[in-house]
């Protein structure tokens, strides 16, 4: 599948600096589910006005994109929201989300009905994840593990970050959100590294990844797309459940109950959107 999809189900989120409008078109043709224009870390303060203007022109031209605004506690975010007034981004990505109050203040300042993705990058954000996920405007949680590792004083592969990932998946599930979005891979063109990270994230319960280079996009999309075996299994489970009626059934020495059926239905829903590996 190519082109933008909803923020709720998007697999690949490709960052592009807001002050580099020459890269917007390339990002749009990369196959990324969502082009993510960055007004925050990728843009020096002296170029933020230029980035806002370029972002506004992109959206006004009918080109879809999510926007990472500057932090809610920075002096830049109000200008970001004023520049975006009246537009309809795919999503607003909130960096360093640390409280539900931050989310509510941003939504109040940007009254358009736009999905919010909360980027968890600090220990305060980790502590508030469950409450942030429960905010009505929030549709996904995303992991900013680079900043988080620095805030925690641990390495990128530390067990503590694995624990945070587990908590993020649980918080998303409790809030009935689609599974969270994994952080970036620093190896921009090392597709093997991206493949390993996608596999690990998928096994942990993530269903998307932030990307910093177009070469990462097809690897991410492939990794989060249901396999042919998954789809065949799901079709079989759904067919058996329909023929057997309500209650648990046995198939090939394994029990199939409502939870298994829901998982199969979820796989078929994703396959309908993205195809299959």
Residue pairs with C-beta under 8 A, 6 or more apart in sequence:
1 33
1 221
1 273
1 274
1 275
2 31
4 10
4 32
4 33
4 34
4 35
4 64
4 65
4 90
5 33
5 34
5 273
6 90
6 115
7 34
7 66
7 90
7 91
7 115
7 117
7 139
7 140
8 115
8 139
8 140
8 178
9 33
9 178
9 207
9 270
9 273
10 33
10 34
10 90
10 181
10 208
11 33
11 207
11 208
11 209
11 220
11 221
11 224
11 225
11 274
12 31
12 32
12 33
12 34
12 208
12 209
12 211
12 216
12 217
12 220
12 221
12 224
13 32
13 33
13 34
13 36
13 66
13 142
13 181
13 208
13 209
13 210
13 211
14 27
14 30
14 32
14 34
14 35
14 36
14 211
14 212
14 214
14 216
14 217
15 36
15 38
15 42
15 68
15 184
15 210
15 211
15 212
16 23
16 24
16 27
16 35
16 36
16 37
16 38
17 23
17 37
17 38
17 42
17 43
17 51
18 37
18 38
18 39
18 42
18 43
18 48
18 50
18 51
18 52
18 54
18 55
19 42
19 43
19 44
19 47
19 48
19 50
19 51
19 54
21 54
21 57
21 58
24 35
24 37
24 54
24 58
24 63
24 65
26 214
27 35
27 214
28 35
28 63
30 214
30 217
31 217
31 218
31 221
32 211
32 214
32 217
33 208
33 221
34 64
34 65
34 66
34 90
34 91
35 64
35 65
35 66
36 65
36 66
36 67
36 68
36 93
36 210
37 51
37 55
37 58
37 65
37 66
37 67
37 68
38 68
39 48
39 51
39 52
39 55
39 67
39 68
39 69
39 70
39 76
39 80
40 68
40 69
40 70
40 71
40 95
41 95
43 51
45 76
48 70
48 76
48 79
49 79
52 79
52 80
52 83
52 84
53 83
55 65
55 67
55 83
55 84
56 83
56 84
56 87
58 65
59 65
59 84
59 87
59 88
59 89
60 87
64 89
64 90
65 89
65 90
66 89
66 90
66 91
66 92
66 93
66 117
67 80
67 84
67 89
67 91
67 92
67 93
68 93
68 94
68 95
68 119
69 77
69 80
69 81
69 84
69 92
69 93
69 94
69 95
69 106
70 76
70 77
70 80
70 95
71 77
71 94
71 95
71 96
72 94
72 96
72 97
72 102
72 105
72 106
73 96
73 102
77 106
78 109
81 106
81 109
81 110
84 110
85 110
85 112
86 112
87 112
88 112
88 114
89 114
90 115
91 114
91 115
91 116
91 117
91 139
91 140
92 106
92 110
92 114
92 115
92 116
92 117
93 116
93 117
93 119
93 142
94 102
94 103
94 106
94 116
94 117
94 118
94 119
95 119
95 121
95 144
96 119
96 121
96 122
96 125
96 144
96 147
97 103
97 118
97 119
97 120
97 121
97 125
97 128
97 132
98 122
98 124
98 125
98 128
99 124
99 128
99 131
99 132
100 128
100 131
100 132
100 134
100 135
103 116
103 118
103 132
103 135
103 137
103 138
104 135
104 137
106 116
107 116
107 137
114 137
115 137
115 138
115 139
115 140
116 135
116 137
116 138
116 139
117 138
117 139
117 140
117 141
117 142
117 181
118 125
118 132
118 133
118 135
118 138
118 140
118 141
118 142
119 125
119 142
119 143
119 144
120 126
120 129
120 132
120 141
120 142
120 143
120 144
120 148
120 164
120 168
121 144
121 146
121 147
121 148
121 151
122 147
122 148
122 151
123 148
123 151
123 152
125 132
125 148
126 148
126 164
126 167
129 141
129 167
129 168
129 171
130 171
130 174
130 175
132 138
132 141
132 171
133 141
133 171
133 172
133 174
133 175
133 177
134 174
134 175
138 175
138 177
139 177
139 178
140 172
140 177
140 178
140 180
140 181
140 208
141 168
141 171
141 172
141 177
141 180
141 181
142 180
142 181
142 182
142 183
142 208
142 210
143 164
143 165
143 168
143 180
143 181
143 182
143 183
143 206
144 183
145 156
145 161
145 164
145 183
146 156
146 183
146 184
146 186
148 161
148 164
149 155
149 156
149 158
149 161
152 158
152 160
152 161
154 160
154 161
162 204
165 201
165 204
165 206
166 204
166 205
168 180
169 179
169 180
169 204
169 205
169 206
172 178
172 179
172 180
173 179
173 205
178 207
179 205
179 206
179 207
179 208
180 205
180 206
180 207
180 208
181 206
181 207
181 208
181 209
181 210
182 197
182 198
182 201
182 206
182 208
182 209
182 210
183 209
183 210
184 209
184 210
184 211
184 212
185 193
185 194
185 197
185 209
185 211
185 212
185 216
186 212
187 193
187 194
188 212
188 213
188 215
188 216
189 213
189 215
191 215
191 216
191 219
194 209
194 216
194 219
194 220
195 219
195 223
197 209
198 209
198 219
198 220
198 223
198 224
199 223
201 209
202 223
202 224
207 224
208 220
208 224
209 216
209 220
209 223
209 224
211 217
211 220
221 274
222 277
224 274
225 270
225 271
225 274
225 275
225 276
225 277
226 234
226 267
226 270
226 271
226 274
226 276
226 277
227 276
227 277
228 276
228 277
230 267
230 271
230 276
231 267
231 268
231 271
231 276
233 264
233 267
234 263
234 264
234 265
234 267
234 268
234 271
235 264
235 268
236 251
237 251
237 256
237 260
237 261
237 264
238 261
238 264
238 265
238 268
240 249
240 251
240 256
241 249
241 256
241 261
241 264
248 255
248 256
248 257
248 258
249 255
249 256
250 256
